[in-house]
């Protein structure tokens, strides 16, 4: 497994609408596989692998991470924030961030909460945290802050990538690990029968926006999204609410809040996993969604599904995945594509007609 590439993807910085750092990496990696690449006005990067058939399989993995942009600079030089994506404010205390300057470079800052110091608190001060009370202290004087930062500047959580036991921990495995799976599976793909369009999408964390326009342009017969999913297999929950478990393999999504996966596509993925001894688990996510929902509903619609990488502590600075689950996701997608391109899987099989 190319751990160096996954590390580079995770440590790159890109909130919704500002994904260019990740897009450059993806372009560099896919440039070795196809010269048919383009970027649309939304910032989606398309890599096309022409096949002998007009039928198209679209793969989508979103590049953006949850983060913030600067919405206000107060009269003391503190930066107030607009969140981009679904943060749990309880996880944000005592964190550090990286703040983009006007020249594009980033400087460190301290993410703080607008409340009294703990020594001075009374009972009413201990109510649950609110996102709009967080701010960033860059340690700079007001005049320097005004020169170096502007409204709309990107702010991301500051936490590096590390190997952790059987897995990896990082701030943005959601969804850089999905981008990584897409790249690695394409490396293993053989000559195409169908046309494969791999899209590194934008702005998923604020409403599946990039994938919606991308699917409208591509109009695929089959749409496969790659993303993380909840693994709540740790203290504080119950087994029936785990969704997935780390170490049990790639998640084959049956449904989430955005998609009910095409039943025959679910069956195909499960049969391939069973035939090739690829560790897998069936996933039902009660809430939340992925690019799969956008693929399925755009234009005339398509047969859609999401393949998921089980992840603990999603939307925190310490997201955690297991290596074996990442490899299983690569293997399942690559095997599906190879069987599709050799004619063992036919697009016609996806019809719901009886």
N, C-alpha and C positions, 0 to 999 in steps of 0.2 A: 504494500500500500504506500502511495506517495504522500507520506506524512508532511513533508516539506511544503507541498502544494496546499494541503488542507490548512496548515498553519498560516500560510501566506493569505489565503482567502479569509480566514477567520480574523486575522489581525488587520486586514484592510478595513477602511472605514467608509460606510455608505448608508445614510438614512434615506427614507423614501424621497425620491426626486433628486438625490445626489449620489447616484450609484456608480459614477465614472471610474472610481478606483478599482472596483471589482470588475467592471466591464473590460477594462484594459487587461486584466489577468486572464479572463475567460477568452477574450479575442486571441491573446498570445498562445494559449493552450490549444484552442480549436484551429488555429491557423495551420497547424501541422497536419490536420485531418481533412480540411476542405478550404477552398478559396472562395466559396460562395457564402459570404457574410455581409450583413448590412445592419444598420441601426435605424430605428424608426423615430419619429418625433417624441415618443414617450420615453426613449432611451432603451427600449428592448433591443437586445442583440440576437439576431437570427443567424443560425448556421444551417445551411441546407445540404443534404446528402441525396442527390438525385437517384431515382431508381427506375426500374423498367416499367413501373405502374404509375398511373396518375394519382392513385390513392395515397393519402398523406397521413403519417403518424407524427403528431406534434408532441414534443417533450417540453415541459415548462418547469423551471426552477428559479425561484425569485432571489434576486441579489441583495435586496435591501434588508436592513436590520432596524429594530426599534431604536429610537433615539430621540433627540430634541433639536430644535432650532432656537436661536435667540429671538425673543419677541420684544424685549425691552432692556434698556440699560439705565439703571436708576442713577440718582444724583450722587451716589457714593461709589459707583463703578461696579456694582453687583449686576450680574446677568440674570434676567428672568427668562423662563423657558416655556416653550410650546412643545408638548409631547407629540411624537409621531409614532403611534403604535400603542399596544396595550400593556402598560406598565402596572405592576403591583407596587404601590408606593411603599409598602412595608419592607420591600427588598432594597430600597434605595438609600437608606441611611448609611453614613460614613463611607460613601463611595467617592472615587475620583473619576474625573472625566477628561477628555481631550476636546479642546475648543478650536475650531477653525478660525484663523485670522483672515483678514481681507486678502492677504497675499497668497492664501491657500495652504500655508503651513499651519501646524497645530501646536498648541501649548497646553500644558496641564492646568487643571483647575480642581477645586474641591467642591463637591456637591453637598450643599448644606440645606437645612430645613429652617424656615423662618419661625422659630419658637424660642422660648427661654432656655438657657442652659439647664441641664438636669438638676443642678444644685438649687435652682430658684423656682422649680416647678411646684404648682399646687395641683390638686386632683383634676380640675377642669382642663389643665394643660396637657393631660395625657390621653386625650381622645385620639381616634385613629387618624393617620396622616392623610393629607390631601396633596395631590400632585402639584397644584398651583402654588403651593407654599415652598417648593424647592427652588433654590437659586444656586448660581455658581460664583465662587470667589476665586479670581485668578491671581490674587495677591498683587495686583497692579493698582496704581493711582488712577483716578477718574480720567484725567487727560490722556493717559496712555491707553486706557481701555477704549476711549472714543476714537483714537487713531487706529487701533489694531482690529477692532471688531465691528460688525455691522449686523443689523436686523436680518434674520434669515440664515445666519451662519450656523454651520453644523456643530452639534455637540453630541459626542458619543461616550459611552461608558469606557473606562480605561482598565482593561484587564487582558493580559496576554493569554496565548494558547499554551496548554501544557498537556503532557501525557499523564494520566491519572489511573493507576492500576491497570485494568483491562480496557481502559477507554481514553477519551480525550475530553478536556474541559476548556471552554472558551466562552466569551461574551456573546458570540454571534453564530453559533452552530446552526441556529435558526436564521437563515437557511443556507449558510455557506456549505454545510455538509450536503445539502441537496444539489447545489451547483457542482460540488466535487463528484458526487455520484454520477451526475449526468456526463461530466467530462470523462471519467474513468470508464463508464459503460460504452461511450462512443469509441473509445480507443479499442475496445474488444469487439466492436461490431464488424461484421464481414460485409461483402458486397451486397448492396441494397436491392431488394425487389420493389418494395414500396419506397416512396420518397420520405425521408426523415427530415423533419424541421425541428432542430433543437433551439429553444429560446430561453435565454437568461432574462428574466422578466423584472420589471420595476414596480415599485409602489404596492406590493402585495399587502404589506402590513397596515395600510390605510384603506383597504377595500378592493383588493384583487384588480387594481386598475390597469397595470401593464398587460397582464394576461388577457384581460377583456378585449383590448384593442388588437393584441397579437393574434388571438384566436379568430377574430373577425377578419383579419387579413389573410391568415393561412387557410381557414376553412377546412380543418382536418376531418378525416373519417374517424380517427382514434386520437384521443388526447390523454396524455399521461403526465400528471403533476408529480413532482418530487418535493417532499417537505418533511419537516420533523413532526412528531406527534407526542402527546403526553405519555410519559411513563411515571405514573404516580405510585410506584412500587417502593415507597419509603415510609417511615413512621408518620402517622397523622391521618392516614386514609384507611380505606377498607379494600379488600381484594377485588370486589366486584367493580370498584371505581378506578382500578389501575389503568384502564384503557389498553396499555401494552406493558411489557416488562423488558428491562434491559437484559440482553443475552439470549432472548428467545427468537431473534431473527427479524427480518424486515416485516413491516406492517403492510398487509394488503387491506386497503380501506374498503369497508362495506358502505359506511356512510359517515358524514359529519354534518355540521350545520350548514354547509354550502352545497353538498353533493350527495346523491345516492348513486354509488358507482354502478356502471352498466353490469348487470348480473352475469352476462356471458364473458365479459372481460375479467370480472372477478374470478370466474371459474377457470378461464385460461391461465391467469396468473397462478392460481392455487395448484392447478394440474402441473404446470411447468416446475413450480417449486417442489412439489412432491416427486416428480419424475427425476429431477436432477439433485435431489437431496439438499435443497437450499433451505436453511432455517427460516421459518416464516411464522407469522401469527396473524389472525384475523382481527381487524380493528374496527371498533365502533366508537366514534368520538361524539359525545352528546352535544357539545357546543364548539364553536370555532370553525374555521374553514381554510381552504387552500386554493391555489390557482385552479385546481381541478373543477371547482364550481364554475369558474369563469369559462373554462374550456368547454364544458358541457352545454352551457346555455348561450354561447355567443353565436350570432348568425343563425344558420339552420340547425345548429346543435351538432354534437358528435357523441360517440361512445366514450365516456370519460371514466377515469379512475385516478386515485392517488396512491403512490407507493411511499410509505412513511418510514423514517428512521426514528425509533423510540428514543426519547430524550427526557432526562430528568431536569427539573428546575428550569423549564422553558420560560423565557422572558425575564431572566435574571442575568447577572454577570458571570454565573457559574453553570451554564448549561453543560450537561454531561451525556455523552453517548458511549456505547461500547464498540470496539473495533469490529467485532464479529458481525454486529448488526449492520454496520456500514458496508462491510464486504458482501453481506447477503443482499443488500439493496443493489449494489453494483452487479452482482452475479445474476439476480433475477431480471433486472432491466436488460442487461446485455444478452441473456439467453432468450428473452422474449423477442428482442430485435433480431437476433440471428435466426430464430425460427420463423419470424415474420418475413424476413428478407429471403429466406430459402423456400417460401411457399407453404410451410407447414401450418401457418396461421393465415386464414383468409379473411379479408375485411367483410365479406358477405356473411360470415358466421355471426357477425354482430347485429344482424337484423333481429328485431323483436317480433317480427311477424310469425304467427304460429303456422 
